[in-house]
Amino acid sequence: MKILFDFLPIALFFGMFKYADGHKEWAASTATEWLGFMVAGGVVGMAEAPVLLATVVVIVATLAQILWIKAKGRKVDTMLWVSLALVTVLGSATIYFHSENFIKWKPTVLYWVMGGALLIGQVFFRVNLIKRLMGAQMELPESAWRAMNWGWTGFFAVMGVLNLWVAYNFDTNTWVNFKLFGGMGLMFAFVIAQALFLGRYVKDTDNTTANAKDPQA
């Protein structure tokens, strides 16, 4: 359920963009009415209206996520705060300058921030952040934790580059499709591949525990 909650702003961005892209006259008039005071020139054209409306939706959705978590008395993940900051700054620039390029950078910057945190923690502070997050849930040898940490670091780096490649080599409609289906699909595929990789370590840990309980085994 958490991963669906995390992807909710992206899904809402996708839904608003697709609807507005199919109703461009409505999108342009609505965006001008709602956002005219925020944009350069005061008028939003049909070409940029869909992504501007979708940007407003993703900003509101991300803020609503944080308010919901706070209302439940739970701690807000650091990366969710980072995501809110990025989508607000880059989204505001997208709205003001009528340029989708700013919001297209948001996934890449977020991926690189997460990958950079893992890299800096491992290299400079000798802290494995993946182990800190998941260490209470499973027992693994240090080599496996290091492999997971480097694996996620590499995955985030590649995803950041891939997002920019799609953003600058295809139209906005294709990028929006990739943002939801491509990003989510690749994330699931990576998680499954990692689970298969960790399977042998979990089995080894189970066997070691069983032998410790039964010395005759």
C-alpha positions as CSV (number, residue, x, y, z in Angstrom):
1,M,0.0,0.0,0.0
2,K,2.8,2.4,0.8
3,I,4.3,2.2,-2.7
4,L,0.8,3.1,-4.1
5,F,0.6,6.0,-1.7
6,D,4.1,7.2,-2.8
7,F,3.1,7.0,-6.5
8,L,-0.2,8.8,-6.0
9,P,1.0,12.3,-7.0
10,I,2.6,10.9,-10.2
11,A,-0.7,9.1,-11.0
12,L,-2.7,12.3,-10.5
13,F,-0.2,14.3,-12.6
14,F,-0.7,11.7,-15.3
15,G,-4.5,11.8,-15.1
16,M,-4.7,15.6,-15.2
17,F,-2.2,15.9,-18.1
18,K,-4.1,13.3,-20.2
19,Y,-7.4,15.0,-19.6
20,A,-6.1,18.5,-20.2
21,D,-4.2,17.3,-23.3
22,G,-7.5,15.9,-24.7
23,H,-9.4,19.2,-23.9
24,K,-6.8,21.8,-24.8
25,E,-9.3,24.7,-25.1
26,W,-10.7,24.0,-21.7
27,A,-7.2,23.6,-20.3
28,A,-6.0,26.9,-21.7
29,S,-8.9,28.9,-20.4
30,T,-8.8,27.2,-17.0
31,A,-5.1,27.6,-16.7
32,T,-5.4,31.3,-17.6
33,E,-8.2,31.8,-15.1
34,W,-6.4,29.9,-12.3
35,L,-2.8,30.7,-13.0
36,G,-2.9,33.9,-15.0
37,F,-1.7,35.9,-12.1
38,M,1.3,33.6,-11.7
39,V,2.5,33.3,-15.2
40,A,4.6,35.6,-17.3
41,G,2.3,37.5,-19.7
42,G,-0.8,36.5,-17.8
43,V,-2.1,34.1,-20.5
44,V,-1.6,30.4,-20.9
45,G,-1.6,28.9,-24.3
46,M,-3.1,25.6,-25.4
47,A,0.4,24.0,-25.9
48,E,1.6,24.5,-22.4
49,A,-1.7,24.4,-20.5
50,P,-1.8,20.6,-19.9
51,V,1.6,20.4,-18.2
52,L,0.9,23.5,-16.2
53,L,-2.3,22.2,-14.8
54,A,-0.7,18.8,-14.1
55,T,2.1,20.6,-12.3
56,V,-0.4,22.4,-10.0
57,V,-2.0,19.0,-9.2
58,V,1.2,17.3,-8.3
59,I,2.2,20.2,-6.0
60,V,-1.1,20.0,-4.2
61,A,-1.1,16.2,-4.1
62,T,2.4,16.1,-2.6
63,L,1.5,18.7,0.0
64,A,-1.7,16.8,0.8
65,Q,0.4,13.6,1.4
66,I,2.5,15.4,4.0
67,L,-0.5,16.9,5.7
68,W,-2.2,13.5,5.8
69,I,0.9,11.8,7.3
70,K,1.2,14.6,9.9
71,A,-2.5,14.3,10.8
72,K,-2.0,10.6,11.4
73,G,0.8,11.5,13.9
74,R,3.5,9.7,11.8
75,K,6.9,10.9,10.8
76,V,7.3,12.3,7.3
77,D,10.1,10.7,5.3
78,T,13.0,13.0,4.5
79,M,12.7,12.2,0.8
80,L,9.0,13.3,0.8
81,W,10.1,16.7,2.1
82,V,12.8,16.8,-0.6
83,S,10.2,15.9,-3.2
84,L,7.9,18.6,-2.0
85,A,10.7,21.2,-2.2
86,L,11.7,20.1,-5.7
87,V,8.2,20.0,-7.1
88,T,7.4,23.4,-5.6
89,V,10.5,25.1,-6.8
90,L,10.7,23.5,-10.3
91,G,6.9,23.4,-10.6
92,S,6.7,27.1,-9.9
93,A,9.4,27.8,-12.5
94,T,7.4,25.7,-15.0
95,I,4.3,27.7,-14.3
96,Y,5.8,31.1,-14.4
97,F,8.0,30.6,-17.4
98,H,5.5,28.5,-19.3
99,S,8.2,25.9,-19.7
100,E,7.8,22.2,-19.1
101,N,11.6,21.7,-19.0
102,F,11.8,22.6,-15.3
103,I,9.2,20.0,-14.1
104,K,10.9,17.4,-16.4
105,W,14.0,17.8,-14.3
106,K,12.3,17.0,-11.0
107,P,12.4,13.2,-11.3
108,T,16.1,13.3,-12.3
109,V,17.1,15.6,-9.4
110,L,15.1,13.4,-6.9
111,Y,16.7,10.2,-8.2
112,W,20.2,11.8,-8.0
113,V,19.6,13.1,-4.5
114,M,18.6,9.7,-3.3
115,G,21.5,8.0,-5.1
116,G,23.9,10.7,-3.9
117,A,22.8,10.2,-0.3
118,L,23.5,6.4,-0.5
119,L,26.8,7.1,-2.2
120,I,28.0,9.8,0.3
121,G,26.9,7.7,3.3
122,Q,28.8,4.6,2.1
123,V,32.0,6.3,0.9
124,F,32.5,9.2,3.3
125,F,30.8,8.1,6.5
126,R,30.9,4.3,6.2
127,V,27.2,4.3,6.8
128,N,25.0,1.9,4.8
129,L,21.7,3.7,4.6
130,I,19.9,0.7,3.0
131,K,21.0,-1.4,6.0
132,R,19.7,1.3,8.4
133,L,16.3,1.3,6.6
134,M,15.9,-2.5,6.3
135,G,18.3,-4.0,8.9
136,A,15.5,-4.6,11.4
137,Q,13.5,-6.6,8.8
138,M,16.2,-9.1,7.7
139,E,19.6,-10.4,8.6
140,L,22.2,-10.3,5.8
141,P,26.0,-10.5,5.6
142,E,27.8,-7.2,5.1
143,S,28.7,-8.1,1.6
144,A,25.0,-8.3,0.7
145,W,24.2,-5.0,2.3
146,R,27.0,-3.4,0.4
147,A,25.7,-4.9,-2.8
148,M,22.2,-3.6,-2.1
149,N,23.5,-0.1,-1.4
150,W,25.6,0.0,-4.5
151,G,22.8,-1.5,-6.5
152,W,20.3,1.2,-5.5
153,T,22.9,3.9,-6.0
154,G,23.5,2.7,-9.6
155,F,19.8,2.3,-10.2
156,F,19.0,5.9,-9.2
157,A,21.9,7.2,-11.3
158,V,20.7,5.4,-14.4
159,M,17.0,6.4,-13.8
160,G,18.1,10.0,-13.6
161,V,19.9,9.9,-16.9
162,L,17.1,7.9,-18.5
163,N,14.5,10.4,-17.5
164,L,16.4,13.2,-19.1
165,W,17.0,11.2,-22.3
166,V,13.2,10.6,-22.6
167,A,12.4,14.2,-21.7
168,Y,14.7,15.7,-24.4
169,N,14.3,13.1,-27.2
170,F,10.5,12.6,-27.1
171,D,7.4,14.7,-26.8
172,T,5.8,15.6,-23.5
173,N,3.1,13.1,-23.9
174,T,5.7,10.3,-24.2
175,W,7.6,11.6,-21.2
176,V,4.4,11.7,-19.1
177,N,3.8,8.0,-20.0
178,F,7.3,7.1,-19.1
179,K,7.1,9.0,-15.9
180,L,4.3,6.8,-14.6
181,F,4.6,3.5,-16.4
182,G,8.3,3.4,-17.2
183,G,9.4,4.6,-13.8
184,M,7.1,2.4,-11.9
185,G,7.7,-0.6,-14.1
186,L,11.5,-0.3,-13.9
187,M,11.3,0.1,-10.1
188,F,9.2,-3.1,-9.8
189,A,11.6,-4.9,-12.1
190,F,14.6,-3.8,-10.0
191,V,13.0,-4.8,-6.7
192,I,12.2,-8.2,-8.1
193,A,15.7,-8.7,-9.4
194,Q,17.1,-7.7,-6.0
195,A,14.7,-10.0,-4.2
196,L,16.0,-12.9,-6.4
197,F,19.6,-11.9,-5.6
198,L,18.9,-11.8,-1.9
199,G,17.1,-15.1,-1.9
200,R,20.3,-17.1,-1.5
201,Y,21.4,-15.1,1.5
202,V,18.0,-15.5,3.2
203,K,18.2,-19.3,2.7
204,D,21.8,-19.3,4.0
205,T,20.7,-17.3,7.1
206,D,17.8,-19.7,7.7
207,N,20.1,-22.8,7.4
208,T,22.6,-21.2,9.8
209,T,19.9,-20.5,12.4
210,A,18.5,-24.0,12.1
211,N,21.9,-25.6,12.5
212,A,22.6,-23.4,15.6
213,K,19.3,-24.7,17.2
214,D,20.1,-28.3,16.3
215,P,23.8,-29.2,16.5
216,Q,23.1,-32.7,15.2
217,A,21.8,-31.4,11.9
